Amino acid sequence: MPCVTFIANGTLAKAGGRFLSLCRASAAGGGWTPDLVVTGKAADGVAAARKAAENGADLVVAAGGDGTVRGCAEGLADTGIPLGIVPLGTANLLARTLGIPADPRAALAVALGSREDRRIDIATADGALFTEAKCVVVGNSGLLPGGFTVLPQARIDDGLLDIGVLAPRGLLGWPRVATRVLTHSRHQDRQLERFQARTVEITAHAVLPREVDGEVVSPGRTLTVAVRPGALTVRVPAGS
C-alpha cells in the first residue's frame, strides 16, 4: 500500500487523540499506510518532511497553520512528493488560495482521495527589509488575513514573485492605501507600487522586524527572496 506521513502541529492539534485517530481512519479508508509525526513548532516541519521523503513516503499531509505548511513545503521542494494540507490555523492563506476545504474531514478527503496534483511555485527568503517604504510585501499569493488582496496580479504558478511597496504619506496616507486594497484597485503611485520579479533584494537603513507567513522571524537589515518555479506539488480539490 502507498505510504502517507501526517505532520501535525502539536499546538493546534491538541485535540490530539481525536485528530490523529481521524487521520488513521481516513488513511485506512483510502488504502494508505499512515505514519504520524507531531511537531513542537512550525519550523520542525522542514526536517520532518525531509525525513518523510528520505524514508520513501508517497504523500505528506501538513496539518496546521501557514507556518507548518511552509515548513513542509520547504522540506518537499523539488522532491516531486505531493503535499496535502489540512488547515488548522487562523489565516490558512495557501489552503484558501487553493480552494482546500476548512473542515478537517473534507480536507483529508482531498489529500487522500478526490483530488488533483498541481505544481506551484515557492519563494525562498534569506536574510530583511525596507527603504523609504513603510512596508514591503513579497509573495506569490496576493491574499492576506481578513480576505484582503494587496497583490491582485499574484499567481502561485506563474514563475514570478509579486512585490507591493507601501509608502503612505501624511494623515490620510494609510486610509488611502487601505481603500485601494479593499476595493482591489490596481491604481499605482508613490504610495502604493507593485512589481514582479524572479529575485528581490531589499535593504533597510536600520534593523527592522520581519514576518514570514504570519510568523515573526529575527530582525535584520536585508532580505533576499527568490522564486523556485514549480518546485512544489500540492493536492487540490478535483476540478479546482
N, C-alpha and C positions, 0 to 999 in steps of 0.2 A: 504494500500500500504506500502511496505518497506520504511524505512527512511534512508536518506543519509545525513551526515554532511560534508560540504565542509569547510576545514580550509585553508584559503589563506593568504600568507604573503603579507601584505599591501604594503610593499616597492616594491616588484616585480610585484604585480598585480595592478599597478597604473592605468592600463587601466580600473581599477575599474569597472564602469558600464558595459562595454563591456564583460569583462571576467565573471563577476558574472551573467550577462544575459545568457551567453553561458552555464554556469553551470546549471542554472534553466531550460533552454530549453533542455539540454541533459538529465537532471533528468526526466523531464516531458515526454520526448520521450521514456524513458526506464521504465516508470511506477514507479518512485521513488518520494517520498515526500521529498523535499530538505530543509535543514537548512544551512545557510551560516554564517560563522564566519571569520572575517578579523582580523588578529593578528598584533600587532605593532612590534614585534620582534620574531625571530625564537623560542626562549625559551618559548614563550606563547603557543606554540603548545602542550606542555605537558599537561597543565591544560585544554586546550580546548578539546583535545582528551579524557582525563579522564572524563570530564563533558559530552561529547557526549556519551560515553559508559554508564555512570550512567543514562542518560536520555533515554536509550534504542535504540540508533542508530544501524541499521543493517550493516552500512558501513560508514567508514570515508575516505574522499579523501583529501590528503595533496597536496596543490598547492603552490609550491615554490621551494627553493633550498634544498641542503642537510641538512641545519640546520632545516628547517621546517619539512622535512621528519623525521629527527632524533627525534625531539620533539614529533611528532605524534606517532612514533613507540614506544617511551618510554611510552607514555600515554596509548597505546593499548596493551602493552606487557602482555601476559598471559590472555587476556580477550576473545580471540577467535574471536573478531570482525575484519573482514578483513580491510586492509589498501589499498586504491587505491592511485596512485601517478600521479600527473600532473607536470612534470619537468619544472620549470620556472627559475631555477638558472643558474649558469655558468658551474659548473662541472657535477652535476646530476649523481653522480657515482653509486648510488644504482639503479636508473632508467635504466642507461645504462647496468649495470650488469644483470638486469632482462629482458632486451630487450623491455622496455616500450618506445613507440614512443615519439619523441621530440615534435611533433605537438600537441597542446593542445586538439584539437577535437579528434584526434586519441587516445590520452592518456585517455580522458574521455570515449571514446567508450570501451576501455579495462576495465576501472574501473567499468563502469555501465552495460556493456553488454557482448561482446565477450571476455571472459577471463577464466582463471582458478585460483583457490586459491592454494597458495603454502606456506608451513610453512618453515620459515627460522630462523636462529639463530640471536640473537642480543648480543652486548657486552656492559657491563656497566663499566664505569670508575669512580674511586673515588680517589681523592687526587691529581704527575708529574714526571719528568723523568730524565734519562741519567746517565752513568758510564764513562769508557774510551771511550765510543761511542760518535760520533759527532751527531748522530740522531738515534732514536729508533721509529719504526713504528709498531703499533699493529692494527690488523683488521681481519675481516672475508671475506673481498673482496680485491683482490690484485690490483685493478685498481686505478690509480692516475690521477689527472688532466693532460690533454695533451695526454691521452691514454697510459701512461707508466704503466708497471706492475712490482712492486717491490716484490710482494709476489705471485709468479706464481702458488703455490700449494693451495692458499686460496680458500675455498668454503664457500658459505653462509649458507649451511645446513649440515655441517659435524660435528657439535658439538664441534669444536675446534677453537681457536684463532691462527692466524699466526703472527709471530714476525720477523721483519727484523732489524738487528743491523748493522748500517753503521759506520765504523771506519776507513775512508781513512787516509793514512799517506803519507807525502811527497808531492812534487809538482804535481805528476801525480796521486795522490790518488783518487781525485774526478773524473777525466776523466776516470780512470779505472773502478770505481764503476758505473759511468753513462753508459759506454759502455756495461757492463754486464746487466744493467737494460734494455737498449734499444734493446739488442739482445735476451732478455728473457733467458739469461744464468742461469743455476741452479748451476754453479760452486760456491763453498764456500771456504772462507779462513778467516783470521782475519779481513779483510777489509769489508767483507760483509757476515754475517752469518744469517741463517734463522732457526727458531724453531717453534714448535707447542705446545700448552698447553691449559688447560681449565681456568687457572688463572695465571696472570702475575703480578709480583710486581717489580717495577723499582725504584731505589733510586739514587739520584744525590748528589754531594758534594756541590752544590750551588743551589739557587733558579733560575729556568730556565723557559722560556716561554713554553706554551703548546698550542696545537691546536686540536680541535675535529671536524672532518668533515669540515675542512676549516674555522672553527670559532675559533678565538683566545679566550682562557679562561684564568683565573687568573694564574699567575706563581706559581710554587711550587717546593718542593724537592722530592716528592714521587708520584707515580701513581700506582694504583691497577686496573687492568682490568680483568673482569670475563665474561665468555660466559654464555648465557641463551639459551640452545638448543631448537630450535623450538618454541621460545616464541612469534614470530610474524607471522601472516597470511597476505600475500600480494597478490594483484591481478596482474596477469601477462598475457601476450597475450596467447591465446589458442595455445597449442602445443609447447610452448617455453620450 
